[in-house]
Amino acid sequence: MKKYLALLAIVFMVSCKSKAIVTSTTTAAVAEPVDEMKASKIIDNHYNNKNDFSTLYIKANARFSDEKQSQNVTAEIKIKKDQQILVSVRFLGITMAKALITPASVSYYEKIKGTYFEGDFSALSQWLGTDLDYSKIQNMLTGEALDDLNKGKYTKILLDNLYRLDDSNNGNTKKSYYFNPNDFSVNKQEVIQTAQNRTIQIEYPERVAHKEANLPATVIINTSQPKGKSEINLNYNSVSFNEELSFPYSIPDGYKRIIIK
């Protein structure tokens, strides 16, 4: 449970309110034939999607399940674009975990064990079993490709009427990105670490096109590793853009610090 709350708090990083929805679409595979297109053009089209906001406020329902348990909570996510993310995880209205993420550091605490963590992404990535940084967490929450695709080399294939880009890197970590051919939004992305037998798959089965950005309405994260499998399902109940947001965060007195070696 302790690592689950940390995962919710960290990975889900979970002036006028945006009310007008331009379109609402699912990103499931389409039946129409898909045109041939170079990988570079797919990447250009993906980044042509509007992503114009300074702050983002999300209220969501979250469900965690693994081979032993299932738990439903609520999550409040505040994002100041490219600067900080504050995630609060609540159960029956009580804050059970809270995290503050910046490009330089990560801090979170959880109430069940009365513990907290302060450090950088390298130690946290080792503990959670997947490579993380601020941009990846922000991109995960806003439904963009985890990595900056302009900095890599990719091979393209057509699969189930989706464009799939595979990282050409021949190292231990394999990355794949699936794009909807209609609007070039991310349908799914996955990272496989072959030597460690670890996989993380992130799916966006439904999206809503706001005037500020094309955001996911649902985020499903499936992880698989030798210790077992888990799933986190995040449903965005409401979102608002460009409001004045506060980011209150302080570790309660008496909590015990976690040291990750």
ROLO-882748 format. One record per residue (C-alpha): residue number from 1; residue in three letters; x, y, z. Coordinates in steps of 0.001 Angstrom, whole numbers, plus 500000, padded with zeros to 6 digits. Layout:
BEGIN
nr = NUM	rest = ALA	u = X	v = Y	w = Z
...
% end
This chain:
BEGIN
nr = 1	rest = MET	u = 500000	v = 500000	w = 500000
nr = 2	rest = LYS	u = 502835	v = 502398	w = 500792
nr = 3	rest = LYS	u = 504373	v = 502112	w = 497340
nr = 4	rest = TYR	u = 500909	v = 502327	w = 495763
nr = 5	rest = LEU	u = 500209	v = 505683	w = 497403
nr = 6	rest = ALA	u = 503631	v = 506920	w = 496352
nr = 7	rest = LEU	u = 502980	v = 505736	w = 492811
nr = 8	rest = LEU	u = 499638	v = 507534	w = 492674
nr = 9	rest = ALA	u = 501135	v = 510685	w = 494100
nr = 10	rest = ILE	u = 504212	v = 510669	w = 491863
nr = 11	rest = VAL	u = 503267	v = 509047	w = 488583
nr = 12	rest = PHE	u = 500002	v = 511001	w = 488388
nr = 13	rest = MET	u = 501772	v = 514058	w = 488075
nr = 14	rest = VAL	u = 498340	v = 512698	w = 488751
nr = 15	rest = SER	u = 492258	v = 532866	w = 484876
nr = 16	rest = CYS	u = 488832	v = 531712	w = 483610
nr = 17	rest = LYS	u = 487596	v = 528202	w = 483757
nr = 18	rest = SER	u = 487418	v = 526388	w = 480417
nr = 19	rest = LYS	u = 483858	v = 525246	w = 479799
nr = 20	rest = ALA	u = 483649	v = 524989	w = 476018
nr = 21	rest = ILE	u = 484553	v = 521597	w = 474608
nr = 22	rest = VAL	u = 485396	v = 521701	w = 470931
nr = 23	rest = THR	u = 485221	v = 517977	w = 470284
nr = 24	rest = SER	u = 485102	v = 514770	w = 472260
nr = 25	rest = THR	u = 486686	v = 511740	w = 470631
nr = 26	rest = THR	u = 487905	v = 508311	w = 471554
nr = 27	rest = THR	u = 491350	v = 507265	w = 470398
nr = 28	rest = ALA	u = 490454	v = 503704	w = 469585
nr = 29	rest = ALA	u = 491710	v = 502270	w = 466323
nr = 30	rest = VAL	u = 489797	v = 503604	w = 463329
nr = 31	rest = ALA	u = 488412	v = 501624	w = 460449
nr = 32	rest = GLU	u = 489432	v = 503999	w = 457669
nr = 33	rest = PRO	u = 492634	v = 503205	w = 455755
nr = 34	rest = VAL	u = 495711	v = 505026	w = 457055
nr = 35	rest = ASP	u = 497902	v = 506992	w = 454673
nr = 36	rest = GLU	u = 501589	v = 506232	w = 454409
nr = 37	rest = MET	u = 503610	v = 508875	w = 456202
nr = 38	rest = LYS	u = 507212	v = 509346	w = 457265
nr = 39	rest = ALA	u = 508097	v = 509197	w = 460946
nr = 40	rest = SER	u = 509268	v = 512827	w = 460885
nr = 41	rest = LYS	u = 505896	v = 513986	w = 459544
nr = 42	rest = ILE	u = 504006	v = 512018	w = 462216
nr = 43	rest = ILE	u = 506145	v = 513687	w = 464884
nr = 44	rest = ASP	u = 505566	v = 517145	w = 463388
nr = 45	rest = ASN	u = 501814	v = 516547	w = 463314
nr = 46	rest = HIS	u = 501824	v = 515353	w = 466924
nr = 47	rest = TYR	u = 503513	v = 518541	w = 468115
nr = 48	rest = ASN	u = 501177	v = 520681	w = 466017
nr = 49	rest = ASN	u = 498407	v = 519808	w = 468473
nr = 50	rest = LYS	u = 497608	v = 522833	w = 470607
nr = 51	rest = ASN	u = 499041	v = 522740	w = 474105
nr = 52	rest = ASP	u = 498685	v = 526346	w = 475202
nr = 53	rest = PHE	u = 498181	v = 526840	w = 478934
nr = 54	rest = SER	u = 500076	v = 528201	w = 481907
nr = 55	rest = THR	u = 498283	v = 526226	w = 484642
nr = 56	rest = LEU	u = 496095	v = 523144	w = 484680
nr = 57	rest = TYR	u = 493823	v = 521945	w = 487477
nr = 58	rest = ILE	u = 492451	v = 518386	w = 487378
nr = 59	rest = LYS	u = 489995	v = 516579	w = 489650
nr = 60	rest = ALA	u = 489995	v = 512834	w = 489089
nr = 61	rest = ASN	u = 488901	v = 509456	w = 490358
nr = 62	rest = ALA	u = 491701	v = 506917	w = 490621
nr = 63	rest = ARG	u = 491604	v = 503157	w = 490995
nr = 64	rest = PHE	u = 494583	v = 500971	w = 491805
nr = 65	rest = SER	u = 494566	v = 497205	w = 491513
nr = 66	rest = ASP	u = 497137	v = 494454	w = 491616
nr = 67	rest = GLU	u = 497071	v = 490712	w = 492231
nr = 68	rest = LYS	u = 496270	v = 491239	w = 495926
nr = 69	rest = GLN	u = 494093	v = 494324	w = 496295
nr = 70	rest = SER	u = 491999	v = 497044	w = 494716
nr = 71	rest = GLN	u = 491497	v = 500569	w = 496041
nr = 72	rest = ASN	u = 489531	v = 503623	w = 494878
nr = 73	rest = VAL	u = 490615	v = 507147	w = 495789
nr = 74	rest = THR	u = 490290	v = 510695	w = 494463
nr = 75	rest = ALA	u = 493133	v = 512813	w = 493154
nr = 76	rest = GLU	u = 493633	v = 516551	w = 492813
nr = 77	rest = ILE	u = 496372	v = 517525	w = 490347
nr = 78	rest = LYS	u = 497731	v = 521045	w = 489935
nr = 79	rest = ILE	u = 500241	v = 521807	w = 487193
nr = 80	rest = LYS	u = 502186	v = 525007	w = 486632
nr = 81	rest = LYS	u = 503507	v = 524190	w = 483210
nr = 82	rest = ASP	u = 507201	v = 523195	w = 483130
nr = 83	rest = GLN	u = 507675	v = 524380	w = 486727
nr = 84	rest = GLN	u = 505843	v = 522309	w = 489337
nr = 85	rest = ILE	u = 503174	v = 519678	w = 489906
nr = 86	rest = LEU	u = 501249	v = 519168	w = 493136
nr = 87	rest = VAL	u = 499270	v = 515944	w = 493592
nr = 88	rest = SER	u = 496944	v = 515203	w = 496511
nr = 89	rest = VAL	u = 495512	v = 511698	w = 496951
nr = 90	rest = ARG	u = 492416	v = 511433	w = 499171
nr = 91	rest = PHE	u = 490282	v = 508625	w = 500561
nr = 92	rest = LEU	u = 486848	v = 509526	w = 501951
nr = 93	rest = GLY	u = 487920	v = 513174	w = 501879
nr = 94	rest = ILE	u = 491067	v = 512573	w = 503961
nr = 95	rest = THR	u = 494451	v = 513379	w = 502413
nr = 96	rest = MET	u = 496416	v = 510108	w = 502384
nr = 97	rest = ALA	u = 499383	v = 511210	w = 500279
nr = 98	rest = LYS	u = 500741	v = 514377	w = 498751
nr = 99	rest = ALA	u = 503588	v = 515057	w = 496336
nr = 100	rest = LEU	u = 505390	v = 518115	w = 495006
nr = 101	rest = ILE	u = 507398	v = 517630	w = 491828
nr = 102	rest = THR	u = 509738	v = 520168	w = 490210
nr = 103	rest = PRO	u = 512316	v = 519703	w = 487444
nr = 104	rest = ALA	u = 515027	v = 519439	w = 490109
nr = 105	rest = SER	u = 513428	v = 517475	w = 492938
nr = 106	rest = VAL	u = 510664	v = 515231	w = 494208
nr = 107	rest = SER	u = 509043	v = 515277	w = 497637
nr = 108	rest = TYR	u = 506083	v = 513294	w = 498894
nr = 109	rest = TYR	u = 504591	v = 511993	w = 502105
nr = 110	rest = GLU	u = 502021	v = 509307	w = 502898
nr = 111	rest = LYS	u = 499862	v = 509079	w = 505975
nr = 112	rest = ILE	u = 499429	v = 505322	w = 506531
nr = 113	rest = LYS	u = 503045	v = 504697	w = 507581
nr = 114	rest = GLY	u = 503832	v = 508327	w = 508419
nr = 115	rest = THR	u = 506780	v = 508449	w = 506012
nr = 116	rest = TYR	u = 508138	v = 510945	w = 503510
nr = 117	rest = PHE	u = 510689	v = 511146	w = 500709
nr = 118	rest = GLU	u = 512816	v = 514049	w = 499538
nr = 119	rest = GLY	u = 515319	v = 513642	w = 496747
nr = 120	rest = ASP	u = 515887	v = 513594	w = 493035
nr = 121	rest = PHE	u = 514494	v = 511487	w = 490218
nr = 122	rest = SER	u = 517374	v = 509016	w = 490032
nr = 123	rest = ALA	u = 516666	v = 507402	w = 493407
nr = 124	rest = LEU	u = 512918	v = 507457	w = 492863
nr = 125	rest = SER	u = 513235	v = 505897	w = 489403
nr = 126	rest = GLN	u = 515251	v = 503040	w = 490879
nr = 127	rest = TRP	u = 512649	v = 502461	w = 493593
nr = 128	rest = LEU	u = 509628	v = 502511	w = 491287
nr = 129	rest = GLY	u = 511358	v = 500501	w = 488596
nr = 130	rest = THR	u = 510946	v = 502968	w = 485722
nr = 131	rest = ASP	u = 512871	v = 505970	w = 484446
nr = 132	rest = LEU	u = 511211	v = 509245	w = 485470
nr = 133	rest = ASP	u = 511843	v = 512958	w = 485203
nr = 134	rest = TYR	u = 509638	v = 516033	w = 485442
nr = 135	rest = SER	u = 508865	v = 516228	w = 481730
nr = 136	rest = LYS	u = 507817	v = 512570	w = 481570
nr = 137	rest = ILE	u = 505362	v = 513001	w = 484443
nr = 138	rest = GLN	u = 503891	v = 516185	w = 482973
nr = 139	rest = ASN	u = 503632	v = 514603	w = 479512
nr = 140	rest = MET	u = 502022	v = 511485	w = 480951
nr = 141	rest = LEU	u = 499298	v = 513530	w = 482633
nr = 142	rest = THR	u = 498616	v = 515729	w = 479604
nr = 143	rest = GLY	u = 498662	v = 512845	w = 477113
nr = 144	rest = GLU	u = 501790	v = 513760	w = 475174
nr = 145	rest = ALA	u = 504653	v = 511498	w = 474144
nr = 146	rest = LEU	u = 506818	v = 510815	w = 477191
nr = 147	rest = ASP	u = 510049	v = 511786	w = 475448
nr = 148	rest = ASP	u = 510924	v = 514641	w = 473124
nr = 149	rest = LEU	u = 510507	v = 512785	w = 469841
nr = 150	rest = ASN	u = 512499	v = 515401	w = 467937
nr = 151	rest = LYS	u = 515639	v = 514236	w = 469740
nr = 152	rest = GLY	u = 515434	v = 510566	w = 468743
nr = 153	rest = LYS	u = 515364	v = 508308	w = 465701
nr = 154	rest = TYR	u = 512327	v = 506150	w = 465029
nr = 155	rest = THR	u = 511093	v = 503513	w = 462670
nr = 156	rest = LYS	u = 507451	v = 503580	w = 461612
nr = 157	rest = ILE	u = 504975	v = 500771	w = 461075
nr = 158	rest = LEU	u = 501203	v = 500653	w = 460651
nr = 159	rest = LEU	u = 499437	v = 498507	w = 463227
nr = 160	rest = ASP	u = 495657	v = 498216	w = 463631
nr = 161	rest = ASN	u = 495213	v = 501456	w = 461666
nr = 162	rest = LEU	u = 497473	v = 503337	w = 464052
nr = 163	rest = TYR	u = 500895	v = 504842	w = 463399
nr = 164	rest = ARG	u = 503485	v = 503203	w = 465642
nr = 165	rest = LEU	u = 506929	v = 504700	w = 466132
nr = 166	rest = ASP	u = 509622	v = 502465	w = 467610
nr = 167	rest = ASP	u = 512751	v = 503930	w = 469139
nr = 168	rest = SER	u = 515710	v = 502914	w = 466977
nr = 169	rest = ASN	u = 517974	v = 502683	w = 470016
nr = 170	rest = ASN	u = 519241	v = 499115	w = 470344
nr = 171	rest = GLY	u = 519820	v = 499327	w = 474089
nr = 172	rest = ASN	u = 518067	v = 497508	w = 476905
nr = 173	rest = THR	u = 515105	v = 499919	w = 476957
nr = 174	rest = LYS	u = 512591	v = 499676	w = 474106
nr = 175	rest = LYS	u = 510048	v = 502465	w = 473577
nr = 176	rest = SER	u = 507006	v = 502538	w = 471297
nr = 177	rest = TYR	u = 504453	v = 505281	w = 470626
nr = 178	rest = TYR	u = 501046	v = 504769	w = 468984
nr = 179	rest = PHE	u = 499295	v = 507705	w = 467286
nr = 180	rest = ASN	u = 495717	v = 508230	w = 466186
nr = 181	rest = PRO	u = 495845	v = 508994	w = 462425
nr = 182	rest = ASN	u = 492968	v = 511508	w = 462697
nr = 183	rest = ASP	u = 494560	v = 514031	w = 465051
nr = 184	rest = PHE	u = 498012	v = 512495	w = 465798
nr = 185	rest = SER	u = 497327	v = 512372	w = 469512
nr = 186	rest = VAL	u = 498949	v = 509589	w = 471518
nr = 187	rest = ASN	u = 496755	v = 506501	w = 471774
nr = 188	rest = LYS	u = 499244	v = 504399	w = 473723
nr = 189	rest = GLN	u = 502911	v = 504390	w = 474711
nr = 190	rest = GLU	u = 505012	v = 501679	w = 476273
nr = 191	rest = VAL	u = 508471	v = 501200	w = 477730
nr = 192	rest = ILE	u = 510011	v = 497733	w = 477967
nr = 193	rest = GLN	u = 513189	v = 496967	w = 479925
nr = 194	rest = THR	u = 514128	v = 493560	w = 478600
nr = 195	rest = ALA	u = 516918	v = 492675	w = 481019
nr = 196	rest = GLN	u = 514779	v = 493483	w = 484074
nr = 197	rest = ASN	u = 511629	v = 491953	w = 482534
nr = 198	rest = ARG	u = 509725	v = 495173	w = 483250
nr = 199	rest = THR	u = 507039	v = 496848	w = 481159
nr = 200	rest = ILE	u = 504986	v = 499999	w = 481628
nr = 201	rest = GLN	u = 502135	v = 500706	w = 479212
nr = 202	rest = ILE	u = 500130	v = 503944	w = 479230
nr = 203	rest = GLU	u = 496859	v = 504126	w = 477318
nr = 204	rest = TYR	u = 494536	v = 507039	w = 476559
nr = 205	rest = PRO	u = 491266	v = 505411	w = 475444
nr = 206	rest = GLU	u = 489335	v = 508690	w = 475451
nr = 207	rest = ARG	u = 490241	v = 512326	w = 474887
nr = 208	rest = VAL	u = 488567	v = 515735	w = 475020
nr = 209	rest = ALA	u = 489699	v = 518610	w = 472802
nr = 210	rest = HIS	u = 489565	v = 521813	w = 474833
nr = 211	rest = LYS	u = 490431	v = 525149	w = 473290
nr = 212	rest = GLU	u = 493717	v = 525160	w = 475248
nr = 213	rest = ALA	u = 494814	v = 521548	w = 474724
nr = 214	rest = ASN	u = 493787	v = 518071	w = 473637
nr = 215	rest = LEU	u = 493741	v = 516228	w = 476972
nr = 216	rest = PRO	u = 493017	v = 512636	w = 477919
nr = 217	rest = ALA	u = 489766	v = 511958	w = 479736
nr = 218	rest = THR	u = 491095	v = 508598	w = 480946
nr = 219	rest = VAL	u = 494638	v = 507415	w = 481646
nr = 220	rest = ILE	u = 495312	v = 503713	w = 482174
nr = 221	rest = ILE	u = 498754	v = 502632	w = 483375
nr = 222	rest = ASN	u = 499638	v = 498940	w = 483399
nr = 223	rest = THR	u = 502921	v = 497755	w = 484862
nr = 224	rest = SER	u = 504461	v = 494305	w = 484766
nr = 225	rest = GLN	u = 507603	v = 493117	w = 486534
nr = 226	rest = PRO	u = 508847	v = 489914	w = 488177
nr = 227	rest = LYS	u = 507102	v = 490854	w = 491444
nr = 228	rest = GLY	u = 503709	v = 491056	w = 489729
nr = 229	rest = LYS	u = 501339	v = 493227	w = 487730
nr = 230	rest = SER	u = 499383	v = 496353	w = 488618
nr = 231	rest = GLU	u = 496978	v = 498808	w = 487003
nr = 232	rest = ILE	u = 496159	v = 502424	w = 487766
nr = 233	rest = ASN	u = 493071	v = 503894	w = 486126
nr = 234	rest = LEU	u = 492657	v = 507665	w = 486278
nr = 235	rest = ASN	u = 489425	v = 509352	w = 485130
nr = 236	rest = TYR	u = 489443	v = 513124	w = 484798
nr = 237	rest = ASN	u = 486146	v = 514412	w = 486191
nr = 238	rest = SER	u = 486861	v = 518089	w = 485572
nr = 239	rest = VAL	u = 489692	v = 520253	w = 484276
nr = 240	rest = SER	u = 490281	v = 524000	w = 484197
nr = 241	rest = PHE	u = 493017	v = 526106	w = 482643
nr = 242	rest = ASN	u = 494947	v = 529275	w = 483413
nr = 243	rest = GLU	u = 493584	v = 529894	w = 486894
nr = 244	rest = GLU	u = 495616	v = 531320	w = 489748
nr = 245	rest = LEU	u = 496668	v = 528188	w = 491643
nr = 246	rest = SER	u = 498353	v = 527796	w = 495004
nr = 247	rest = PHE	u = 500738	v = 524936	w = 495707
nr = 248	rest = PRO	u = 500690	v = 524465	w = 499508
nr = 249	rest = TYR	u = 502962	v = 521677	w = 500645
nr = 250	rest = SER	u = 504668	v = 520840	w = 503915
nr = 251	rest = ILE	u = 505673	v = 517529	w = 505471
nr = 252	rest = PRO	u = 503821	v = 516898	w = 508760
nr = 253	rest = ASP	u = 505862	v = 516871	w = 511944
nr = 254	rest = GLY	u = 506988	v = 513495	w = 513200
nr = 255	rest = TYR	u = 507068	v = 511701	w = 509835
nr = 256	rest = LYS	u = 509980	v = 509354	w = 509169
nr = 257	rest = ARG	u = 512186	v = 509975	w = 506149
nr = 258	rest = ILE	u = 512657	v = 507215	w = 503574
nr = 259	rest = ILE	u = 516219	v = 506801	w = 502331
nr = 260	rest = ILE	u = 516496	v = 505109	w = 498934
nr = 261	rest = LYS	u = 519913	v = 503683	w = 498150
% end
